[in-house]
């Protein structure tokens, strides 16, 4: 356990220092996730004339929560891993007594901490522009939200890393993520909260992993009703499926890998 803590600390501190070298770029990355704010205006206007079960203020708070959640689970491991395989840079990492995935995972976690000041600044700017939207979640909801977004990030990372392993067979494994992202946009709650979907469609979507990456934690933060037990079970179920698939692809991929120095 002591060795694990020492390795984790070293990786996190190293990648955090690396991320701080690109503070301006981090700010641009944070701004690139502002799609929920754009859609917020559309749905707030629609709420004035339509019957969606949510008021204008609810849409404002929801899309702010969706923005916060999306900032915590941005993942790019598929592009990094693809480069490592195609360019043969994975070979030296395979010589280390550490699964290469932990380098990617540590860089993602460190980037969250480096991005945090920009997120806080954008949230404060939002409340300055929309002061009527200000609210404070209860302590219980906030702690539950933190737990769920950790699960959501781990699931998002695991899914994309599983797709990344197809780089052992495909030169552009990132094309899989691009197709997945289109479905993710519509079904995760980024485009619209699930409450505006027809009930039958919503029931089907809730069995997929998509809504638990954005809508589920965002709803918890703003206090919308959710089926907590079902949500956590579905997340764990999909996590188990992708973990088993991931480990199988990793073992088969190493047999296939023929990068420089392998």
Phi, psi and omega in degrees: 000320179298319179296319179297315180297319180296317179294315180299316180298317180297314180296315183294316180294319181296312182287331176295316177298322179295317181293327180294340178290345184238047184297318179297319179293323177298321178297319178293322177297319179297318178294329181293344178267020185274011179306318178303326179292324179294315181288335179303315181299322179296312184287328176296321178291320180295328181294338180288334184242344184251173178245096183247359182083356178232142178272171181302318180294327178293319178296319179299313181292322181297312184289332171295315178297321179297321177298314180298315181296317181297327178293335182273341183238027171294131183226138180226017186300330184295324180287322178293313182293322178301316178297318181299319181287311184295321183268359178078011182282354177286334186305309180296330179290332179290341179278346181278148179281047184206130178301130182304338182298332183289334173296314180294317182297316180295322179294324179291316180295317179297323180295328177299317181290323178291330181280339189307314181301323180292322179296314179300317180298319180291324178294317178297322177296321178299314181291332176291326180278327181233070184297334180290346180272356184294136174204161176239120178292154176294158181301319180297315179296321181293315180295321177294321178300315179299316179298316183290322180290333174294315176299318182296318178297315180298320179293316179299317179296315181297318179297311183291324178294326176296316176296326181298330182293344174292351176297341175294337182244334184241143177283336181233069176295337181297341177296329177296317180295323180295321177291315179301322184295327178298316178292319180301319180301317186278329188255352184273342184107005178286315182287319182200146175296150184296342181297339181270354178281152172302148186302318181294319179294317180299321181296322178291315182300325183292350175266356177264166180282346190300308185294341183276356178269334180228299189299315184300305178293325179296320179295322178297318183297320184265358174090016175289148181293132178223156173270092188299313182299313179297318181300312181294322179294319179295319178298315179294323179296311178294325176299319179295318180299311182289330178294314179298315179297320180299311182294325178292316178297323180296314180295317179291324181293323179297328176291331183274334189295133180220038181289170181303123178088357182286000000 
